[in-house]
């Protein structure tokens, strides 16, 4: 999201608009009226089309070093479950941005290949067309033969013919966003890149089908030169350049396959990679990745997207290329990639309900997930909605405290509907920490035992008599809206916030409860705990949930 559009949304939302369907439409129309041209128009599509991406946009402004910007009453969960408003007409978008030209007609791989013309390093077409690669394949050793999303085949890096295809852009950079963060230490460096790509149907004769499992991130440190291939790093490619000759570029072939037909109503793909390199002088050191992580160079980021052939194995593979420019401002003011759950688990010890509170340690729970956290690539269509579960987890103590509750600004509730509750946390460490959407857990009788079936979720707030089970486990509400692009990297000393609308309409899970009684219990000082999910870096099957006591910070709210 551009900084200007983000500012418009924040200013409009801060006036106290509810994050329901009507309010989102109102915010959208006012913001777009001020930002009616150029690349900012693509952000209008983000808000105007997808409830899922509205959730991402709402989440994008929940962490910052300046708490006054966190006064908006909406929440990512509330926004993600709202009804999306109609998409702008493609013709309208093209009229407002004369440089935007989308490909129409037949978008099958075979038709796009038939339209191909040569592409040469340093040259651009007279009118916008889709950059692509044509890769010759041996049908007897076809890289995707027998592959599936759960049984990947070996990946290969091959030099392929660079071409232009279609009569316009199939994948437009105007509808892409990306974030790139890094951290450098004595032992090595890490680069985290997350991306969001929307597809806009230009009224094509055939729907676009992409291979969701065959999308590769490439990073080039000197993209306008010729260079020899470099070793792959994980599922990505990092090198000086993808050009190996004036007419041939490197492509990553093979791996899992999962064809996905993009919905003409709305379709988006999100994904990301985390790349690591050893320090200089070590065997597994990448000079290019180290230069990127340390800020010595700003890489060209290109997504390579396979378009599977409609007729099965073919003699040529079509790979579309889309350059995206990371802009971290959509996600606040993060600069350093945060610590993952593995780093926070140092000094972990078991926790029981009889343990006294310890301000020097962080209470937490380790949860096994029924639905894996976002990893790799995920698809958003018009029918998407967040998955929400009440999970029994193992309670633990962490060796130090990472987040603490923070008092809200005196004017934080100004103009806010009476059904809303907000909570504010601060990172108390000297390092960045990864965090998913912080939910609020309210226990009215914490000394008793309960079961997951007793927990009710309103928007981002969970109410239950107790979060302790009879056998000493913790009941934790978890959504799948964390991991990858839904992860904040909360900087040292920065704030993390969320809000919930407590109403009959906002109940997402569990038995019916009187919303008015829940609100009264919060305002009267019921035990309230902010739950901060922290993803593991190498294990999408579980999550670490930090438990932050809110104390008296919610009493009397809003």
C-alpha positions, 0 to 999 in steps of 0.5 A: 500500500502506498504511503499516501493511500495508507495515510488516507485510510488511517485518517478516515478510520481514526474518525471513528468509522466502524469497520463494517461493510458501510464504513469500508465503502465510505473509507474507500470512496473518500480515499479514492476520491483524493487519490484518483490516478497512477499507482495509487489507484491499484490500492483502491482495488485492494479495498474495493474488491476483497474482504480478505485483503481489507483484513491485510490492509487493516492489519498493515497499520497495527504496529508502529512506533507512534501509538497515535496512529493506532486509534482506528477502531477497525480490526483485521478479523472484522474487516476480513469477514465483511462483505466486499464491495464491487470491483471497479471496472477495468476500463475505468482503471485503464482510463485513469492510468493510461499506462495500464494495459491488461491482456485480453483474449485467450489466456491459456499457456498455449495461446500466450506462447503462440503470441510470443515475440523475442525479448532482449536485454535493455529493450522495451516493447512499443506498448506494454506486454507481459514479460515471460520465459519460454523453457524447452522441456524434455517430455520424457523428463518433464519437471512437473510430471507426477508432481503434486502439491505435497510431493515436490520434485527436484527443482532445476535452474535453466536458461530459457528464451526471454519473450513478450506475450499477450497484447498487454499485461497478464500480471500487472505491477500496479496490483502487486505489493511486497515487503522486504526485511533483513537482519544481520548478525555475527553468525549470518544474515536473513532476508524475509520477503513477503508479497501480495499479487492481485489478478484483475480480469480484463474480460478475457475469453478464458480464465487465467490458470496459474500454478500456485505451487510453482511461483518463485522469488528471484533477487538480482543485485546487478540485473542489467548485466550478464552473469553466470548462474548462482546456486539456488538458496532454498526455493528462491534464486539469488544472483547478480543477474538472471540474464545469461545472454542478451536473449536468455534468462534463468528460470527455476523449474520443477517442484510441486504443482497446484494449478489454480484458476483465478476467479474473474470476480476476485483473485489474489495470491500471497506468498513469501520466502525467508532466505539465510546465508552464513557469514563471510568466510563460511562455506554456505556464504552467499555474497549477493544475499549478504549484500542485500541483507546488509543494505549494500545493494537494493535488489531487483525482485521478480516473481516467476509464475508458471502457467501450466499447459491446458493440454498436459505435458508440452515441449515448452513451459511458459513462465510469466515474470513480474517485477515488484518493488518492495515498499515496507511502509504498508506494514508500518515502520519496520526495518529489521526482521523480527525474531521467530518463535525458536529464538523466543523459546530459549530458557523455556520451562513448563507452566501451571495454573498455580504459578505466581505471575512473574514480570521478568518472564513471559507466560506463553502457550505452544499450540499444535495447529489443525490448519498450518500457518501460512507458508509458501503461496496461498490463494484468496478468492471471493469465498475465502474466510479466515479459519478459526479454532479453539485449541488446547495448548501446552502452557510454558514460561519463556526466559524473559518478557517480550511484550507488555500492556500499554495504556491507551491514549486519552483520546483513543476512544473518541468517536468510537462506537460503544461496542468496540474494545481496543488494546495496546501492547509494546515490545519491551525488548531491544530487538524486533519480534514477529507477531500475528494478530493479537486477540484478546482473551477474557476469563470471567471465572479463571479459577474454574475448569473449562473446555474449548466448546465454552469459548465464544469469539466476537471478532478479535475478542474471545470470552470464556469462563476459564482458559484452563482445562481440567488437565492443566492445558490452556484454551487458545483461540487461533485463526489462520491469519498469521504467518507470511504476509500476515506477520508483523515485525514489531520493532524494539519499543514499538507498539502493537494494537488491535480492536474488536466489535462486540455484537451479535453480528460479530460472533464468529465461533462458539456458543451464544453469549450476551455481548452487553454482558461481555462488554460489562465484564471487560469494563469492570476489570475481568481478567483480560489477556492479549494473545500474540501468536509468534510463528516458528521459522521452520515449522508451520504445524505449530505456533507460540502464543505469548500471553500478555496480562492487560491489567487495568488498561481496559477498565472503563473502556471505551 
